[in-house]
Amino acid sequence: MIGVYLSGTGNTKHIINLFFDELGASGRTFPIEDHLVPGLLAGDDLIVLAYPTQFSNTPYAVKVFIEENKPLWKGKSVFLISTMGAFSGDSTGCAARQLKKHGAVIKGGLLVKMPDSVCDNHAYKHTKEKNKEIIAVADEKVRRATDMIKAGKYPRNGLSFFDHIRGLFGQRLWFYNKTTSYCKGPKVSQACIRCGKCVEVCPMKNLEVKDDKLISKGKCTMCYRCISMCPRKSLTIMGEKIVEQVRYEKYAD
């Protein structure tokens, strides 16, 4: 079994690592941007694919990842994990339908609520204490799910027809254009000092400092990793200023 994940601020990374730990399979998870991942996929029959929900949908970067590796999915068993700040709908179902087209067998799905990771919007912001409670509930849900799997039964969160309808009309139709391509990238304020931290952490290699300017190559997956790590709070995507920089370890200490 191998785990592959997209994680911006650490939520999804924590969940998939806990999932593997509880199954006794720790140390076999890799970020989606790791160049070794395609080769690792080819050598394993059970794959756990984890990512954050975006508008009740699969992030575009994950959709591209599935398509770029489509010859490798045939005959593979895949378990899907999707994390969200509030509403998930059928975010596991979206990837499941795409993977099935390439011959994958979907073993199940797990939807896990985690602290909101959006730094430049007030929506769903909680106190640190409340976010710790959210993580505790999430961790327990993962443990229950792995207990089920050990007993031979996989959870199927987000994979039913009802989930499909709920996700489609709950969010996906209204925000369809948000997940059909990459985002242009973060907006850069005058506070930016071109330190290169965002360039270093971007999973899409979307950012670079050129001619003393930070520029985006139009390949942003809205993971908020750069925004949460910027020492000057100079980057935004949806808002005009940072509300709160959020990372998993902030709540886990």
N, C-alpha and C positions, 0 to 999 in steps of 0.2 A: 504493500500500500504506500502510495506517495501523496503528499498534500501540496497543492499549488494555490497561492493566494495573491490577491491584490489588496494591499492595505495602505491607507494614507496616514492616519493618525494612530494606528496601532490596535484598533478594535478588532478587526478581522484577524490580524496576526495572533492576537491573544486567544481568540476563540478557536482557531484551527489548531494551535499548539496545545491548548487544553484538551481538545477533542482527541488528539493523538496521544497525549499523556494518559488520559483516562482509558484509552484502549490498549495502553502498553506499547505504543508504537512511536515514541517520541524521537525527535531528531531526523524526521523524514519529510519536513515541510520546506518549501522553497518559494521565494517571491516570484511573481509572474515574470518579472523583468530579468531573472537569472538566465543567462545564455545557455546554461546546461539543461534547462527544463525540457525542451523537446526530446533530447536523448533519454532523459529519465522517464518521460512519459512512455516512450517506446518499449522500455524494459519492465513495465509494471502493468498488472491486469486490473487493479482497483485504484482509482484516482479520486481524491477528495479535492473539489474545486471550490474555493471560498472567495467571496468578494462582498463589497458593500452595496446595498440597494441604492439605486438612483432613480427616483420617480417611478417606483414599482417596476423597475426594469434592471436588466444587466448593464453594467457600465460598458461604454463603447469599446474601451480597451480590452475587456474580457471577450466581447463579441469578436473582435479582431483576432485575439489569441486563439479562440476556438477555430475560426476559419483558417488561420495560417497553419494550424496543425491538424486539419481535417483528415488527412490520411491515417493519423495515429489513433483516432477515436473508434474506429471500427472494431467491434467486439469487446471494447473496454467497458468495465463496470464503473459508473461514476456516481459519487455521492456529492450533493450540492449543499453548501452552507452559505446563507446570505445574512449579513448583519444590517440593522437599520436603526435610525434614530426614533422613528415613530411607526409609519405605515409601510408594510412590506408587500401586501397583495400576493402576487405570484412571481416574485423576483427569482425564486428557484425554478419555477415553471418556465420562465422565458429562456433560461439557459438550457433547460432540459429539452425543450422543443428543438432548439438549434442543434444540440448534440445528437439527438435521435436521428436527425437528417443525415448525419455522418456515421450512423451505425452503432452509436453508444447505447449501452443498457443502463438506464437510470435506476440506481438502487434505492434512492430516497432523497429527502431534502430536510433541511433544518433552518428555521428562521429564528434569529436571535436579536432581541432588542438590546442596544448598547447606548452609551452616552452620545448625544449629538456631536458630530465632528465638524460642523460648519462654523467657521470662525467669524464670518462677516454678515451674520443674520441673527436676529434675536429669537427665532423660532426654536422652541423646545429646549431652551437653556434652563438648566437646573443647578442647584447648589452642589458643592463638592460632596456633601453628605448624601444627597439624593442620588447622585451619579454612582457613588459607592454601592448604594442599595440596588441600583439597576444592574451593576456588574455582578453582585452577589446572586441576584435572580437569574441572570444569564448563565453564570457558572453552574448553577444548580440544574438549569435546563439542559446544558451540555452533558452533565453527568447522568441525568435521566435518559438522555438519548443514547449515550454510549452503553448504558446498562441494557437498554432495549436491543441494541445491536449485538451485544455479547450473548443475548438470549435468542438471537437469530431473527429479530424483527427490526426493520429499518423504519424510522419515522418518515412521514411523507408530507411535511409542511410545505404549503405553497404549490402542490402538484395536482390538486383536484380541479375539476371543471368550475366549481364554485370559486376557488381561489383565482382562476383565470379571469372570470367575469369581474370579481372584486378588484383585481389589479388593473384590468383594462379600463373600467369606468371610474375607479377610485382615483387614479392618477395618470396612467400611461397615455390615454388619449389626449389629455389636456397638455401634457408636457412631452409629446412624442418627439418633437424636433431636438429636445435636449439630449437624446440618446441615440441619434442617427448618425452622429459624427463626433469627432473630437471637438472640444471647446477651443476657442482661439487662444486662451491662456489668461493668466492673471493680469490685472491692471497694476501698474507700478507707480507708486507715488514718489514725490520728491524726497521722501525719507530714505529711499534706497541708497545704500553706499556701495553697491556692486561688490559685496563681500564674497559672493559665489556660493553661499550656503544652499540656496534654493537650487542652483545648478547641480550641486553635489547630490541632493536627496531626491530629485525628480525621477520617478520610475520610468517615465517616457522619454527621458533625455530631451525634453522639450525646451529647456531654457539655456541661454548662453549669454555671457557678457561679451559684447562686441563694440568696439569704438567707444568704450566707457559707458555703454548703455546695456541694460538688461533687456533682452528681446526674447519673444516667444516664437516658436516655429509652427504654432498652430496645431499642436498635438497634445493638448492638455486633457487629462481624463477626470478632472475635477475631484481628485483625491484629497486635496487640501493639505498635502504633506508640506509643500513649500511654504504655504501661508502659516501653518502652525509652527514652523521652525524659523521663520524670519526674525532675526534679532531686533529689527527696527519696525516691525509690524507694517511693512510698506507694500504688501501685496494683498489684493482682494479679487474676488471673482463675481459674486452676486451683489455685494454691497459696496459702499464707498469707504468704509472704515472698519477696523477690526473691533468686534464686540468682545470676543474672548478667544485667545489661542488655546486650542484643546489638543491634548494627546493622551493616550491611554494611561501612561505612567503617572500623569498628574492626579488621576483618581485612584490609582492602585497603590500609592505609597502609604 
